[in-house]
Amino acid sequence: MNEWLIGFALAFVVLSATVAVLTRDPARQAVVLSAQGLGLAVLFAVLQAPDVALSQLAVGTALTPLLILLTVRKVIRRGTGGPTGDSDGRAATEEDR
């Protein structure tokens, strides 16, 4: 039973890591990273490392994806103008440059 649980948790971690690498949208990557963190926490708990599992649960499942999502939100909100437009979304004219 224990070997089966370790194999399942390890397969889930490998699968979620592959999905995180192949996902292009940063917000979706954060969600997949959270699932991977949960899988790692389960794997650590099964391998009898509860202190590492709790740390992984706090940092890898909750804190890191939250910081990534907040950063993505801030970048999207600020980056609407880009090099060819202003922050209010209108196109830059020759007079603005």
C-alpha positions as CSV (number, residue, x, y, z in Angstrom):
1,M,0.0,0.0,0.0
2,N,2.8,2.4,0.9
3,E,4.7,1.8,-2.3
4,W,1.5,2.4,-4.3
5,L,0.9,5.7,-2.6
6,I,4.5,6.9,-3.2
7,G,4.3,5.9,-6.8
8,F,0.9,7.7,-7.3
9,A,2.2,10.9,-5.6
10,L,5.4,10.8,-7.6
11,A,3.5,10.3,-10.9
12,F,1.2,13.2,-9.9
13,V,4.2,15.5,-9.2
14,V,5.9,14.6,-12.5
15,L,2.6,15.1,-14.5
16,S,1.9,18.5,-12.8
17,A,5.4,19.7,-13.4
18,T,5.1,18.8,-17.1
19,V,1.8,20.6,-17.3
20,A,3.3,23.7,-15.6
21,V,6.1,23.8,-18.1
22,L,3.8,23.5,-21.1
23,T,1.3,26.1,-19.9
24,R,1.8,29.5,-21.5
25,D,-0.5,31.7,-19.3
26,P,1.2,32.8,-16.1
27,A,-2.0,32.8,-14.1
28,R,-2.7,29.2,-15.1
29,Q,0.9,28.3,-14.3
30,A,0.3,29.6,-10.8
31,V,-2.7,27.3,-10.4
32,V,-0.8,24.3,-11.7
33,L,2.1,25.2,-9.5
34,S,-0.2,25.2,-6.5
35,A,-1.4,21.7,-7.4
36,Q,2.2,20.6,-7.8
37,G,3.0,22.0,-4.4
38,L,0.1,20.0,-2.9
39,G,1.3,16.9,-4.6
40,L,4.8,17.4,-3.2
41,A,3.4,18.0,0.3
42,V,1.5,14.7,0.0
43,L,4.7,13.0,-1.2
44,F,6.7,14.3,1.7
45,A,4.1,13.3,4.1
46,V,4.0,9.7,2.7
47,L,7.8,9.6,2.9
48,Q,7.5,10.5,6.6
49,A,8.8,14.0,6.5
50,P,6.0,16.0,8.1
51,D,8.0,19.1,8.8
52,V,9.0,19.4,5.2
53,A,5.4,18.6,4.1
54,L,4.0,21.4,6.2
55,S,6.7,23.8,4.9
56,Q,5.9,22.8,1.3
57,L,2.2,23.2,2.0
58,A,2.6,26.7,3.3
59,V,5.1,28.0,0.8
60,G,4.7,25.9,-2.4
61,T,0.9,25.5,-2.3
62,A,-0.2,28.9,-0.9
63,L,2.4,31.6,-0.8
64,T,4.3,31.3,-4.1
65,P,1.2,30.9,-6.3
66,L,-0.4,33.9,-4.5
67,L,2.7,36.1,-5.1
68,I,2.8,35.0,-8.8
69,L,-0.9,35.8,-9.2
70,L,-0.6,39.2,-7.5
71,T,2.5,40.0,-9.7
72,V,0.6,39.0,-12.9
73,R,-2.3,41.2,-11.9
74,K,0.0,44.2,-11.2
75,V,1.8,43.7,-14.5
76,I,-1.4,43.4,-16.5
77,R,-2.9,46.5,-14.9
78,R,0.3,48.6,-15.4
79,G,1.3,47.2,-18.8
80,T,-1.7,48.2,-20.9
81,G,0.2,51.0,-22.7
82,G,3.5,49.4,-23.7
83,P,6.1,51.2,-25.8
84,T,3.6,52.4,-28.4
85,G,0.9,53.7,-26.2
86,D,0.2,55.5,-22.9
87,S,-0.9,53.9,-19.7
88,D,-4.5,55.0,-20.4
89,G,-4.6,52.7,-23.5
90,R,-4.6,55.4,-26.2
91,A,-2.0,55.2,-29.0
92,A,1.0,57.5,-28.9
93,T,1.0,60.2,-31.5
94,E,4.0,61.9,-33.0
95,E,3.5,64.9,-30.7
96,D,3.7,62.7,-27.6
97,R,7.1,61.3,-28.6
